[in-house]
Amino acid sequence: MTNELFHRPPRRMLQPTKDQLREHIAQLAEENIRLRADIERLRTPWWQRIFRRKA
């Protein structure tokens, strides 16, 4: 048991700053671009992937 008779109310989480949000959006955009390129690469037929790898 705790020694406190009345528990403190839970602390509210602070909202992130605009700079943090902008940085997070930039990271997500970069990851989105990378994943789109990866998906596009995987959608190409197998023979084109082999041909591009050698070139």
NORTATA-V312424 format. One record per backbone hydrogen bond with DSSP energy under -0.5 kcal/mol. CO is the residue of the C=O (numbers start at 1). NH is the residue of the N-H. If there is no record, write none. Layout:
BEGIN
co,nh
CO,NH
CO,NH
END
This chain:
BEGIN
co,nh
5,7
17,21
18,22
19,23
20,24
21,25
22,26
23,27
24,28
25,29
26,30
27,31
28,32
29,33
30,34
31,35
32,36
33,37
34,38
35,39
36,40
37,41
38,42
39,43
40,44
41,44
45,49
46,50
47,51
48,52
49,53
50,54
51,55
END
